[in-house]
Amino acid sequence: MKVFVLLSRFSFPLEKGDKLRAYHQIRTLSKEHKIFLCCLTDKEIKPEYIQELEPFCERIELIKLSRIKIFFKLCFGIFSARPFQYHYFFDRAAQKKIHAYIESYLPKHIYCQLIRTASYVKAYSVIPKTLDYMDALSAGMRRRAGVSGFPLNLLFHIEAKRLSRFEAEIFQYFNHHTIISEQDRNEIAHPKGKSINIVPNGIDESFFQSIVNKKVCDILFAGNMNYSPNVRAAKFIAEEVMPELSKQGDFKFLIAGANPNTKVKALKSSSVEVSGWIDDIRTAYGSAKIFVAPMFIGSGLQNKLLEAMAQGIPCITTSLANNALGAKDNEEILIAETKQEFISHILRLSSNHDEANRIGACGQKFVRKNYSWESESRILTELFETQTQY
């Protein structure tokens, strides 16, 4: 089947969750389908990045968005009822190109990732379409509003309300809808929201084999370190948890991931390392005794937890993150909500290697049993082949 895939960002390198999801879905879908990949971008994409996707795609087209136009559209967006994300990504010149691509390629199915791209193809009623909400963006924005100071809290609150309306409004234009977890599905305010298909992220089991490295850090946190929920998590560990742990011993904390912003870089100390981008993230996981992910805001399924657990590292996280993951507390993962609970779990695992190995092994078994890119691809293929009318 010929599938037209529309993304709001080029899906390489894999430093963000939407890129990781898109990359592996394209990779696995390409085994059964012909893929026309169309990506919006406001930056130059290196040829070597494009080469990473070429083996999986029949054709790749990039549509450059002007940053100057984006700025003026965002200014106009203040007076609009549409989300700022809509104004950032929607461009009429880009729409003409997308329509031309679709009309020349004549795909059997259109697949859009995130509501940012949905408006580009909503007019097509003859070609079946699937929208991947991925996360409930409105819920993530609402949580950010709850922890931000003025005036950001007001801006995030406005955007959360706009996103919620738009998530429901755009629903009607698509035959099928997917989302990353039941927790996110419950946040979509549409009467038929329960019909949204849950398609989680997965792992590449052949890639995430346990790598035995020298354990040079006691605690690891990884992710895109310019993303607000990740920045908040790293600061929580470095500023609230680490000072208490230092009273108990010599603990080392590694913050690994792309694009560390100034707040993250400022956390660096004799006990806190900020690595920045790591070519092979498995080396970071393999160097850590415990993975800690205090995710208090945000949405979706945390790839970082899937990856750490796939390598057999014992993980500690919040109920917000685990609600999407679905691991058993105290068996496959440890749940904490407060500073003291995180500290208690870290000390428990640090002092009891058998317990740490048990949690790590059970978590690894759980992830490898329940999360696979190949199995999620089969769900998408079944949807593409079901010609449901909207």
Secondary structure, 3 states (H helix, E strand, C coil): CEEEEEECCCCCCCCCHHHHHHHHHHHHHCCCCEEEEEEEECCCCCHHHHHHHHHHCCEEEEEECCHHHHHHHHHHHCCCCCCHHHHHHCCHHHHHHHHHHHHHHCCCEEEEECHHHHHHCCCCCCCCEEEEEECCHHHHHHHHHHHCCCCHHHHHHHHHHHHHHHHHHHHHHCCEEEECCHHHHCCCCCCCHHHCEECCCCCCCCCCCCCCCCCCEEEEEECCCCCHHHHHHHHHHHHHHHHHHCCCCCCCEEEECCCCCHHHHCCCCCCEEEEECCCCHHHHHHCEEEEEECCCCCCCCCHHHHHHHHCCCCEEECHHHHHHHCCCECCCEEECCCHHHHHHHHHHHHHCHHHHHHHHHHHHHHHHHHCCHHHHHHHHHHHHCCCCCC
